[in-house]
Each structure stands twice: as structure tokens, then as C-alpha cells.
Amino acid sequence: MSVFTCFTAKIEKGIVDRELGQGLLDSIAETELELGKRLARHEAALEAATEKATEVAAFAARETERAMLQIEAQLNVLKTVQRAEEALNQRRDQNKAPFWLRDPRKSALYSAMRALLTRDGAELVPGTPSVYYMARNIRGQAHALFTDGIEALRPTMAGFKQQSALELEVLQAIKDKGAAVSDRASAIAKSWHDTAEMLRTAFVNAGGELPYRQDWGLPNPVHDTLKIRSVQREEWISFVKPLLARDAMLSFDTGKPIGPSKLNRLLEEMYENVATGGRADGPSSAFTGAGALAKRRNEHRFLVFKDAESWAAYDEKFGAGRGVYETMMNHIENMAEDIAMLRVLGPNPEATKRFMLSMFDRQAARMTRQAEAGAPDAAKAQAYKDNAKIASGIARGKRAFENLWAEVTGANKVPVNIEQAHFWSEVRSGLVGSQMGSAILSSITDPALMTMIARFNDIPAANVIRRAVAGMADGGFELNAAQLSLVADSAAMRIRANDQFMGETMRTGTMAKIASGVIQLSGLRRWTGVLRSAFGMEMMATAAARLETPHAKLPQGFRDMLGRYGIGAEEWAVMQQATPNEPRPGGKFLTAADLRMMDSSKARDIADRWQRAIDEEMDYAVIEGDPETRALMYGQSQPGTAEGELRRAVGQYKGFPITFALLHFGRAMARGNDSSRLTHAALTFGALWAMGMVAMQAKEIAKGRDPISMDPTTPIGIRAWGAAALQGGGFGIFGDFLFMDQTRQGASLASTLAGPSFAAVEKVFGDFLMANVQRAWKGQETHFGGDALYAAAGLLPGANLWYLRTAFQRGVVDQLALMIDERTPQRFERIEREAQKNWGQSFWWEPGRVEPRRSPNIGAAFGGGP
């Protein structure tokens, strides 16, 4: 009996797993068939076995290397926890522990885990690399390489106009060798190749498995699960097979072309996996983790389309229709996140997660307190209370870690019910488009916060402001910053976290695109992008200017800032050896790329720390979406579930103020009673309070009203300054509730706290529909027409743009109301009376008037009359 016959018998008896065993036999058979054309049968079998043995040896070597990397990742977790605990104990002895960790019954474990995933908020483990900031670092490097492509391919006209012709030409340059395309398309294709290869190399160096393929040029289109589910498996396969470059489709096991029978089987498996969302195997109680991330990227390269036309045909028929540019940008983002996970958490992050979770369980047991033998009952009762508090704190930390993990890894972004997730995402996007056109006025506070963070870090604040002002007038400013490795999400027209007030990253959809366009037209996205870029560039310019300064003589704030990211005297000495980037004479910037050019492992590590410092301080200076905030609001809930959609509805617009509190209150209290931190916090609050008043008055003027009196000796002035304090911290909408029952948008406090979705329902069904139904039931006069008009106008995307809102309201909505509702003049009179009664305001552009009767009375802010 041959060894293969024996092996087959073992498969039939269930001794060897059928799927794995059959896969091995198929692989050997395919290899034998190929070699049989050149050799005798017994020679082919021998060579097939020898080749398979070589492959097994290489596989074992790779697995051994990954096992070592996995062990290193887990050791790094242990070291990080140990460092955090040692630092916390030392801080406690010095009375400088973070306020939330001063109690000796509190553990530093969650703080250490948080540092590995996002930021070191407790400042216990400086220099620890994190997944979130490592991914941004890598994304910035990719954007720097692909700047020309971003500039040429990014959508125009507020994101509504795609560069379709150029995208197709670039696709041809990538997929169709020798195609007649323009020099511009060829240059973009070359830039993309270099960018993609940099990412592939970084993935491999981090422990991933992703062999170089000369025929690979672009990721496959993103599958649309609903489109694929809508057809039979055979129809999908018959459509796909003619589009494929069969010779280029290689077996993951052998690296050789896949035979016809195996191709059909793999396509069947692929259909089932995509159509079922990866749940093709049915219910099971077995562990179903995602498997080693190191190997997962290979699977995405299974389909190889033979040319540009085939790629585009599949994208249109069964893809999400995202096009070439968005596919490229998604690839950069996804690869950056995967590389960061590999670098920080090892080849199998899920295994590292289980290891980290086990540490919480061990920590609870390790910190348990016991009363001494023979101790009185009171001592035992106290030990019980202490242990209960310890266990409760560890449990909360464990839960917070799982929530943060779900956010950082994207597990809580995977929809369960795709249709429901898409619908509610579109609803929230529609509200953004109709309500956030004036959000930039709330961002008037950003320069104040940016100035205070520059002051805290001993970075010339005046230079930051000058750079930002110049950047606003320079259309290429953000792309110039991208060439210095600052992420170009805003300039690239990416719907990411830099939409400050959204509460979540909006998914692809019609309303999502409209909402993104409204934010772009309002100027908010450019405002945020320019301010962040200006701050990051000034940090690099300041470092370049101080390279001749010894570490001990650096300004205290700048030196402390470096120390928070693990850059001490030794690391600064290495940085001093770098040659700064000088894009134009006299304009020097010390970039992370300049440090990497020194080509040493030490310099590369410092480069990552320096880029981390730039990125994280930008987050403090100009706040954008934050993973910790989203983890707090959404937890592990997923879109398309009742809990997930409810939490996202409630959390909408609340991300900015929560992020502000987490970042700045956390930094103020991270060093205990540190007077410099508390002084900085007080000065920051004062600056934001003053700018909050400016933002609030700007919004009043944009609404057609005169400014509110700021006289602090009057009740109105006191309330105004209270509202300004909330506005400065991002809680501006709640300032409307000071001594009032409703916001000026007509929503009650309860519905506003519940989220804009509930507030919209209250306004439409409560103030409009039910109110008129009740009037009709009582025999009173109804106002269906006028109320319906104003309710609809409040939900019209773009109508809230700060420079159009009053003109649109007065010239269109008010005039239509006068035509259809005879009680409209009384409505206008009521609005004016309420403004005068509540805030002592007059209208510079009165309701119902097509043109304003006068200019805004700025003197009203200082007590002057109309």
C-alpha cells in the first residue's frame, strides 16, 4: 500500500481532518500533474514529495519566526504593564499620581493597555508605541509618497465631482501594460506603485505574509454583499471567471497557478464567505477568531482581474462602486492599520488580546488584600470592602479595554444588519447635512486652544497663527504638509474623523456624500485641516531651529513635551545629527523622514516617537474624532443592531465635547497637584471662555439677530457668559437651556440629550403633526401648511450653511409661509417678542423681510441700543 493510499484511508476513517488532508493531496496531485509532462511518473511523485517537503520546511521556518514575534509582542505587553506600575508607585510616593489613580486600590493595568492601543493619558509609559498613532504615522508616510496622486485624483466641487476620466486612465496604466495613456496617468501609476510597495514591504517587515507579485497593481473592488447575495452562486461565478487572469492566480500553498477544478472550488467558497459575511460554516460553539493577521492580506489578492476593463466591470456589477481613487485611499488606510497592529501586537493580535485579558484576571487576584490572622472583624470587613473596590475597578478596566479594542481594531464598525445600518447611517448623515452647515462658527474657539497648547509646549504661538493665516490663503497648504508626512485626510477629501462634530465616521451613501459636501462648503473641513497642519509644521520648524541647543538648555515646556514621548537627552542627541528638510531656502522642518534617512534602528525608533509627538499634540491643539471617545459612546455595539444604532443616535454631535474633556481635563490632572498643569488648564479655560463668547455672538449674527449683551451686571449678561463657557468647551447647544425650556431649534432638553435624531422626531411629529392634530380635535384653527413648511426647511441639506441660512430663511421659507399660512405674521411677531424677552435681542434682518433693514448692531454686545 502506497503512502498516499494509506493517507487517503486515514482521511476516510476520520483520523486526519478531511478538509486539510484533501487540500494536501490536491496540492501534491497538481504538482505531480505539472511535473508529469517532463518526467516519468515515479520521478514526478518523488519530485513532488521533495518539493512539498521544501515548502513544509519553509513554512515551518516562517511559523517559527512568527511565533518568536508573537512572544516578543506579549513580552512587550508585560514590560509596559510593569513600567506603568513602577511609575505609578513612584508618582504616588511623590504625590504626583494622576487624580484617578491616587487610590492605592486602583490599578495601572488599564492605563498601560490604553497606551498600547491609543494614548498614554496617565503619562506613565512614555515612548510606548500605540496602534492608533502608529497607523496614522504609516498613513502619513504613504500620503507623502502619493501626494501627486491625491492632488490629481481627489474629488472636486465639495466632493461631488469624481475625476472619472483620469481614474480610468490611471487604472489602464496600472492594469494594462503598454496601454497608451498620458504622461500624467503614468506618473500617478508609478507613484501608486511606489506607495503600495512601501506598504507591502512594511507589512512583511512587521511579520506579515505578502509576497511580491509583479502583476499586482491595485486592490480588488470592495464586494457589495447585498449585490452578491441577490444572485445565484453559479451566476456570480460565470460572470467572474471570464474576467480573471487565470495564469496569474496562484495557489497560496504552492505559489503556482491554480488548476481548473480547484479554481471552481475556491470561487464557490469565496461566494459563500462573501454572501454570508464570513459565516459560511454555519452555527458552531468552537472558537472562531479571525486568525493570524500576518496571513490575512494574502487572501485579499486571490482574484486577479486580467485588465482595467475587467476590474471596472466587476466593480460596477458586484462591487461597492467606490472607484479607483477611493480604492487606493482605502488600501492605504487598511494597510496602515494592519501594519500598526502587527508591529505593536504581533502576528496574531487576537491571541495577544486574549493574553491581555488574562492579565486583568490575574491582576484582580494579585491585588487581593487579606486581613492578618486573628484580626478583628472590623479589619476583615475593611479587607472585604477593599477587595470589592479592587475587583470592581479591575472589571471596569477590563470592560473599557474590550470597548477600546473593538474601536481601534474596527470590530464595532462591522454591520450586523447591513440594510438597517445603511438606513440609520443615512438618517444621521441627513441630519448632519441639514444641521451642521454653521458648525464652523463653533470652531472659532480652535485658534485659542491651539495657541494655549503651543504655549504649553514652548512652541512660538505667534508663528503658529501666522502659519495658519498663510495656509488659509494657500490652496496647496495641506498637500505641502502631507509631503512632510502629516496625514492628508482633509486635503484628500476623505470622510474621516476630522469632521469634528459628526460623532462617527460616516459610511458611503448618498446622504453621507451630501453631508460631507455641506461640511466642505461650510469651510469646516479646510479650517480644521489647515489649523492642524499649521501646528504640526510649526512643531517641526521649532525642532529644526533648536537642533543646535543642548537638551538641558531646551525650553522647559519643549523638553517636557519630548519627554512625554520617550525622547530624552540620548534621543535628542541622535536627532541633532539629522539634516532637516528644507523645501525652500530658510524654511527648515525636522521631519520623521529626516530621522529615518539616518538608517539605523535607533534613529527609526526615534523617528516614530517624534512623529507620534507631532500627531498627538495636534490632537490636543485642534480636536478631531477620537477612538477613546467613540469607545466610550459605542462600546462593542455594532451598526445594524438595536443597541448599536441607539448608541450612535444618542452619541451624535457629542463626540467633540467628550473628547475635549478627556484630553484636556486628563492632561491637567495627570500629574496630581502640579501647579503648572493646573495653571495651564485655568488659562486655557479662560481663553476658550472668551472665544466661546465670540463664537456665540457670531452665530447670533448669522441667524439675523443682534449680538447678546455681555454686561455681567445684568441677568442677561450673566446667562450669556454662562452660555459662552459651555460654547468654549464644545457644549454650546446646552447653553441654550440656561433658564429656557427649549433650544432655539425647538427641541427640548430631553430630546437634545437623546440626540438629534430624537430631536428631529420631536419637532416633526410633536410640534408639527401632533400639535395640529390636537388643535383639529379641539376644533381650533390648525397651521398644517406653515408648520410643515418650516419642519421641511429644517431638514433640507445645505439650508443651514452659515453664509446662506438667513437669506434662505427670509427670502424663500418666510415668503412661502406668507403665501400659504395667513397666521404667519403672528408667527413672526412671536419670534421677535421671544428674542426680546429671553435675551433682550432685536433682529437686524427681521423675519418675513426679503432684505435686511439695517446692518447688525455690534454695540448691542456692549449694552448699546439698536
Secondary structure, DSSP 8 states (H G I E B T S, - for coil): --HHHHHHHHHHHTSS-HHHHHHHHHHHHHHHHHHHTTS-HHHHHHHHHHHHHHHHHHHHHHHHHHHHHHHHHHHHHHHHHHHHHHHHHHHHHTT-S-GGG-STTS-SHHHHHHHHHS--TT--STT---HHHHHHHHHHHHHHHTHHHHHHHS-BTTTTB--HHHHHHHHHHHHSTT----HHHHHHHHHHHHHHHHHHHHHHHTT------TT--S----B-HHHHHTS-HHHHHHHHGGGB-GGG-B-TTTSSB--HHHHHHHHHHHHHHHHTTS-TT---SS------HHHHHHHTTS--BSSHHHHHHHHHHTB---HHHHHHHHHHHHHHHHHHHHHHH-S-HHHHHHHHHHHHHHHHHHT-----TT--HHHHHHHHHHHHHHHHHHHHHHHHHHHHHHHHHTGGGS-SSHHHHHHHHHHHHHHHHHH-TTHHHHGGGHHHHHHHHHHHTT--HHHHHHHHHHHHT-TTHHHHHHTTT---TTTTT--STTSTTSSS---SSHHHHHHHHHHHHHTHHHHHHHHHHHHHHHHHHHHHHTTTS-GGGS-HHHHHHHHHTT--HHHHHHHTTS--EEEETTEEE--HHHHHTT--HHHHHHHHHHHHHHHHHHHHHS----HHHHHHHHTT--TTSHHHHHHHHHHTTTHHHHHHIIIIIHHHHTTTT-HHHHHHHHHHHHHHHHHHHHHHHHHHHHTTB------TTSHHHHHHHHHHHHHHTT-HHHHTTTT-SB-TTS-BHHHHHH-HHHHHHIIIIIIIIIHHHHHHHTT----HHHHHHHHHHTTSTTTT-TTTHHHHIIIIIHHHHHHH-TTHHHHHHHHHHHHHHHH---BSS-TT-SS-SS---GGGGGT---
